[in-house]
Amino acid sequence: MQKTITKSVLFNLLGTTRSAKTMKTPSGKGYSPDQQIVRYEYGDAFYSYDTLIAAYVRGRLYLTSFHDYSNTTNRYCIEFCGLNTAERRRGLESGEIVYIE
């Protein structure tokens, strides 16, 4: 059973912004300015091209429909959450991962 949450409720759960960092490129030789992790008071969020993709709040994973939008977004999402596309889809279907509307 898929569980959902709105962005506004998610941001309330995350709390205040603490810091942001740019993610490293797959080669590890540089940074990708369009892929960022923002640290919040109660969790972290992954943004691709300023679009929210995923968030961890107090150990729980939340995903938008963009989590597998492109190969690039998918690659960085795997790095952020540690789950491949199939694992993320199963988690969404089971309700273990919450879908962000």
N, C-alpha and C positions, 0 to 999 in steps of 0.2 A: 504494500500500500504506500503510494507516494505521499510524502509530507511536503507542505509548501510553507513559505514565509515571504512576506513582502520585504522590499529593500529597506523601507523606513523602519520596520521592526528589527531587521538585522542590524542596521546602524545603531539603533538604541542598545542592542545587546553588545555591540563592539565597544561602545563608549567613545571616549575622546581620542583623537589622533595623537600619536606619540612621535613617530618618525617614518621616513620612507627610504627605501633603497632600491637601486636599479639592479636587475638580475644580470648575472654573467651570461655571456654567449655560450652556446654549446661547446665551443672549442676551449673556453675558459681563458681566452687571451684578451677579452675585452668585455664591455658591458653593453646591454641592449637598452637604450633609453626608453623604448616603448613598452618594456616589460618591468613592472614594479611590484614590490611587496610593501604594503603600508602596515605599519604596526599601530595597533590601537590599544586602548587600556585593557581590554579583555580578549584580544585575539589579533589575528593577522588577516589581511586580504590581498589577493593577487589581482592586479589590473593589467590588461593588455590594451595598448592604445587608448588609455584613459577609460576603459570599459571594465566594470567589475566582472570578474570571471568566477572567483571562488573565495571562500573565507573559512577560516577556522575560528570558532568562538568556544572557548573553554573545552577544547578537545573535540568538538563536533564540526563536521565538514558540511558546508553549504555551497551549492553550485548554481550558476545561471545556465541558461540554454546555450550560452556561448562557450562552454567548457571544451567543446570539441569542434569549434567553428572552423579552424584551419590547422594545417600541420604545425605551424609555428605556435599558435595558441595552445594546441594540444601538448606539444613538447614542453612548454614552460609550465603548463598545468600539471603535467606528470611530475615535474621537478618540485612544484609547490606542494602538491598533496600526496605524492608517492603512490598514486594509483593510475593504472592505464585506463584507456577509454572503456573497455569492457567491464572492468572492476567498478568504475564510476557509475556506469549505467545500471549494473546490478544493485549497487548501493542505493541509487535513486529509486529503483523499482521496489526494493525491500523496505524503504523508509529509513534505512540507516544513515543515508545522506539526505539532506533537506534541499529541496528545489527552491531557488530564489525567484519569485515572480517579478 
